[in-house]
Amino acid sequence: MKYIIANESLHWIRIRTARKSLSREEADILSYAFRNVPGVTKVRVYPASGGLGLSYYCDRKDIIRRLDSFRLANVEMMAEEEKRSISADEMKERKLDPGLKNRLRARILAEAVADALLPAPVQLGFHLYQMVTLRNL
């Protein structure tokens, strides 16, 4: 993978990929790929800037070697492998994407306001509308 080291301190490195930005799928794969590296304690992906932040306790050379050997061009193939081979334990360790969290918060807030302010027949219509559009979340 082509990258430059943007920031670095003791046991923390932030890189920028050659791409200007990453898609959500690419960011998820990049996060998953480096979260499973022995010695990496925290992974932060910055999709808007094409960046990656890693907190680690292993040798810096191991991290650099992993970054050099990672190929972002193989993301699609890795995405397919990931969909088939994620165990239940790995799913428990995963965290929600911040964008998804924000969308969920907005929907929950809208529902709470609707339940508090709208009369019962309008609430029913609102909840039916939500059921129809739920797959868009």
C-alpha positions as CSV (number, residue, x, y, z in Angstrom):
1,M,0.0,0.0,0.0
2,K,1.3,3.5,-0.8
3,Y,1.2,5.7,2.2
4,I,3.0,8.5,4.0
5,I,3.4,8.8,7.8
6,A,1.5,11.8,8.8
7,N,2.0,11.7,12.6
8,E,4.0,9.5,14.9
9,S,4.7,9.3,18.6
10,L,5.6,6.5,21.0
11,H,3.4,3.5,20.2
12,W,1.1,5.6,17.9
13,I,1.3,6.1,14.2
14,R,-1.0,7.8,11.8
15,I,-0.7,7.3,8.0
16,R,-2.4,8.7,5.0
17,T,-3.0,6.4,2.0
18,A,-2.4,7.5,-1.5
19,R,-6.1,7.7,-2.0
20,K,-7.9,11.0,-1.2
21,S,-10.7,9.1,0.6
22,L,-11.9,5.6,1.4
23,S,-15.3,4.1,0.8
24,R,-17.1,2.7,3.9
25,E,-16.4,-0.9,2.8
26,E,-12.7,-0.1,2.3
27,A,-12.5,1.6,5.7
28,D,-14.1,-1.4,7.4
29,I,-11.7,-3.8,5.7
30,L,-8.7,-1.7,6.6
31,S,-9.9,-1.5,10.2
32,Y,-10.5,-5.2,10.3
33,A,-7.2,-6.1,8.7
34,F,-5.1,-4.1,11.2
35,R,-7.2,-4.8,14.3
36,N,-6.2,-8.5,14.0
37,V,-2.5,-7.7,13.9
38,P,-0.7,-9.0,17.0
39,G,0.4,-6.1,19.1
40,V,-2.1,-3.6,17.7
41,T,-4.3,-2.2,20.5
42,K,-6.4,0.4,18.7
43,V,-7.3,1.1,15.1
44,R,-8.9,4.3,13.9
45,V,-9.7,4.8,10.2
46,Y,-10.4,8.2,8.8
47,P,-12.3,7.6,5.6
48,A,-12.7,11.2,4.6
49,S,-8.9,11.7,4.4
50,G,-7.9,8.2,3.6
51,G,-6.0,7.9,6.9
52,L,-5.3,5.2,9.4
53,G,-4.3,5.6,13.0
54,L,-2.7,2.7,14.9
55,S,-1.9,2.3,18.6
56,Y,0.5,-0.6,19.2
57,Y,2.8,-2.1,21.8
58,C,4.9,-4.2,19.4
59,D,8.0,-3.2,17.5
60,R,7.5,-0.3,15.0
61,K,9.2,-2.4,12.3
62,D,6.4,-5.0,12.5
63,I,3.8,-2.3,11.9
64,I,5.8,-0.8,9.0
65,R,6.3,-4.2,7.5
66,R,2.5,-4.9,7.7
67,L,1.7,-1.5,6.2
68,D,4.1,-2.2,3.3
69,S,2.7,-5.6,2.6
70,F,-1.0,-4.6,2.7
71,R,-2.6,-4.1,-0.7
72,L,-5.6,-1.9,-0.7
73,A,-6.3,-3.1,-4.3
74,N,-7.3,-6.5,-2.8
75,V,-10.0,-5.0,-0.7
76,E,-12.9,-6.5,-2.7
77,M,-11.5,-10.0,-2.4
78,M,-10.9,-9.5,1.3
79,A,-14.4,-8.1,1.8
80,E,-15.9,-11.3,0.3
81,E,-13.7,-13.4,2.6
82,E,-14.7,-11.3,5.6
83,K,-18.4,-11.8,4.9
84,R,-18.0,-15.6,5.0
85,S,-15.6,-16.1,7.9
86,I,-16.5,-13.8,10.8
87,S,-17.0,-15.7,14.0
88,A,-19.4,-14.8,16.8
89,D,-16.5,-13.8,19.1
90,E,-15.2,-11.4,16.4
91,M,-18.6,-9.9,15.9
92,K,-18.8,-9.1,19.7
93,E,-15.5,-7.3,19.5
94,R,-16.5,-5.1,16.6
95,K,-17.7,-1.6,17.1
96,L,-20.2,0.4,15.2
97,D,-19.2,2.8,12.5
98,P,-19.5,6.4,13.8
99,G,-21.6,7.4,10.8
100,L,-24.0,4.6,11.6
101,K,-24.2,5.5,15.2
102,N,-25.1,9.1,14.3
103,R,-27.9,7.9,11.9
104,L,-29.2,5.5,14.7
105,R,-29.2,8.4,17.2
106,A,-31.2,10.6,14.9
107,R,-33.8,7.9,14.2
108,I,-34.2,7.1,17.9
109,L,-34.5,10.8,18.7
110,A,-37.1,11.3,16.0
111,E,-39.1,8.3,17.3
112,A,-39.0,9.6,20.9
113,V,-40.2,13.1,19.8
114,A,-43.0,11.5,17.7
115,D,-44.1,9.3,20.6
116,A,-44.1,12.3,23.1
117,L,-45.8,14.9,20.9
118,L,-48.0,13.2,18.3
119,P,-51.5,11.9,18.9
120,A,-52.0,8.1,18.8
121,P,-53.4,7.8,15.2
122,V,-50.5,9.9,13.8
123,Q,-48.0,7.9,15.9
124,L,-49.4,4.7,14.3
125,G,-48.9,6.2,10.8
126,F,-45.4,7.4,11.7
127,H,-44.4,3.9,13.0
128,L,-45.9,2.2,9.9
129,Y,-43.9,4.6,7.7
130,Q,-40.7,3.7,9.7
131,M,-41.3,0.0,9.2
132,V,-41.6,0.5,5.5
133,T,-38.3,2.6,5.3
134,L,-36.4,0.6,7.9
135,R,-34.3,-1.2,5.2
136,N,-32.9,2.2,4.2
137,L,-31.0,2.5,7.4
